Amino acid sequence: MNDIQAAGRPAVGGPQDLFYSTANTVGLPRIVRGENIYVWDDQGRRLADVSSGAIVSNIGQGNERVLRAMYEQGKKLSFSYVRVSRHDPNSDLSEKLAKLAGPGYERCHFTSGGSEANEMAIKFCRQYAYATGQTRKTRVISCMPSYHGGTLGTIAVTGDLDFAPVYGDMVTFSAKVPSPFTYRVPQGHTAETYALECARQLETTIVELGPENVLCFIFEPVGGLSTGANVPPAAYFREIRRICSRYGVFLVFDEVMAGAGRTGKFLAADHWPEAKPDLIVLAKGLAAGYTPLGAVLAPARLVDELASLTGFNLAHTYNANPITCAGACAVLDETVESRLVENAASMGRYMFSQLRELAATSPIIGDVRGKGFLCAIELVKNKDTKEMLAPHVRAADRVRQIAMEHGMLIYARRTSGGKFGEWFMASPPLITTQSQVDEIVAGIGATLGDLTDELHRANAL
Ligand SMILES: Cc1ncc(COP(=O)(O)O)c(C=O)c1O
């Protein structure tokens, strides 16, 4: 046996995680099958999919309707390229999605995932500005922290302190304004006054850069992993809408995690109808893991005007391919007919109440936040001072590992070196029932109980 094999790494091939830090991949299970909200590993162990993979598996595993739709479509027409032909699954999906999204989002541009869709949204803004004579508009503004993807284009707008030293010389970073965190706010502020201060900084940044140079502000209306499902106060939404309109800056909502029903409304933007963005980006739950898919939702007004000028001429080979579109149509039908958005709202409320009860008795739960079934639990060393746990205890990753002993698969990853806090996602599939919520909350309680004991033993509390 050579050194590579001794370390559990095959000489040839191996799973994707061989590329990741070995410290973060301790004990990854080998998943062999899935059903409903559960997956099973090769040891026969059943794990509840508490974070829906990475907030993807909205309708759970093995949905016959979706699988059949993709199979039937593939038999009829497997592939057809969008630049040289049109096909019904593309038009059907656009129509279904635009109707669910409502007025202002009549056109849908499909991509292969969230990063690609965010890039398309930014490039659409740029092409529109260019075509309408606003040629200097190139600067993008986003939040620190935030996550918008892993391509070079989206790394440039993502707010993650770890990216700057590695990629800083390769991309032009967006200007960053602070994320309107609600839990840990600077002294003298409430969540609301801090959010307004963050909005004020957006305005100042636009003015400093020169409004004629600023293209768009891209923002996660309900945060994902980078802020731990942060939900800003309504006043923040009203302010950023006012500011973007005032200076002619596109407001883009990155709903890659939060969209497609996850927060208890089809669009996260629907929670703040007075502050509708110009463009919305979806991915993840839109095809619920059955096939790679992202989408940019845009008003017909802008798309049709641009089409009569230069057009927006970018495409990738797999955009709007027939099998993907057929699968996503079935996911949307399932979402609507099984009332999964409503379930995310009501069961999400129930899960929050149960988790908040748990938080009252756990010494390390600092905050439980989010909307619907997009929820994060923030871990702290001291609940009164909100002091963070020491980085070396690797709390988020320990949650992932311990949770498996309690029958749960949890997505937890430290972002920005933990500078803004440490949390994990309790965001199960939208099909999750009340008894499954009870099972998940009990599992989280047991996991955090074990972690608390471990932290005591290590003198880390
Ligand atoms: C808010 C947000 N935007 C963009 C992305 C990138 O999407 P993808 O991984 O599909 O490229 C993610 C992925 O986690 C995300 O959470």
The ligand as an SDF file (V2000), in Angstrom:
LIG
                    3D

 16 16  0  0  0  0  0  0  0  0999 V2000
  -26.9840   32.8840   -2.4930 C   0  0  0  0  0  0  0  0  0  0  0  0
  -26.2100   32.0370   -3.4670 C   0  0  0  0  0  0  0  0  0  0  0  0
  -25.8780   32.5500   -4.6650 N   0  0  0  0  0  0  0  0  0  0  0  0
  -25.2050   31.8300   -5.5810 C   0  0  0  0  0  0  0  0  0  0  0  0
  -24.7980   30.5360   -5.3220 C   0  0  0  0  0  0  0  0  0  0  0  0
  -24.0400   29.7680   -6.3520 C   0  0  0  0  0  0  0  0  0  0  0  0
  -24.8550   28.7910   -6.9370 O   0  0  0  0  0  0  0  0  0  0  0  0
  -24.2200   27.5070   -7.6200 P   0  0  0  0  0  0  0  0  0  0  0  0
  -23.4810   26.7650   -6.5620 O   0  0  0  0  0  0  0  0  0  0  0  0
  -25.4210   26.7670   -8.1650 O   0  0  0  0  0  0  0  0  0  0  0  0
  -23.3390   27.9790   -8.7140 O   0  0  0  0  0  0  0  0  0  0  0  0
  -25.1210   29.9550   -4.0910 C   0  0  0  0  0  0  0  0  0  0  0  0
  -24.6960   28.5950   -3.7640 C   0  0  0  0  0  0  0  0  0  0  0  0
  -24.6710   28.1660   -2.6430 O   0  0  0  0  0  0  0  0  0  0  0  0
  -25.8430   30.7290   -3.1370 C   0  0  0  0  0  0  0  0  0  0  0  0
  -26.1770   30.2410   -1.9360 O   0  0  0  0  0  0  0  0  0  0  0  0
  1  2  1  0
  2  3  1  0
  2 15  2  0
  3  4  2  0
  4  5  1  0
  5  6  1  0
  5 12  2  0
  6  7  1  0
  7  8  1  0
  8  9  2  0
  8 10  1  0
  8 11  1  0
 12 13  1  0
 12 15  1  0
 13 14  2  0
 15 16  1  0
M  END
$$$$
